[in-house]
Amino acid sequence: MTYQPENERHMPRLHIDANAIAFRLEALARAGLCPRCEEAVSHVTADTVRLLIEVIGLYDALYLARLESANRLAAMHAALHAASDPNPRVSR
């Protein structure tokens, strides 16, 4: 089988920029906020960081699941192709 990039399955694009989000959160942390606002913002910031970590972790898990699935599919195709081969090669 030849490599055909047009047939390659791609990961869905992750539509977040983790570096940009981290930069904005750092800028928010440096902003001079009133004590009342600072408490609220710190909770939102912590929640945002946890969500970002979770999204990236889930995206990595999706990548690994897709890779495992592709490897299993390739193995099944190879096994089916080998089983249907009229001239099997026997190693001695």
Secondary structure, 3 states (H helix, E strand, C coil): CCCCHHHCCCCCCCCCCHHHHHHHHHHHHHCCCCHHHHHHHHHHHHHHHHHHHHHHHHHHHHHHHHHHHHHHHHHHHHHHHHHHCCCCCCCC
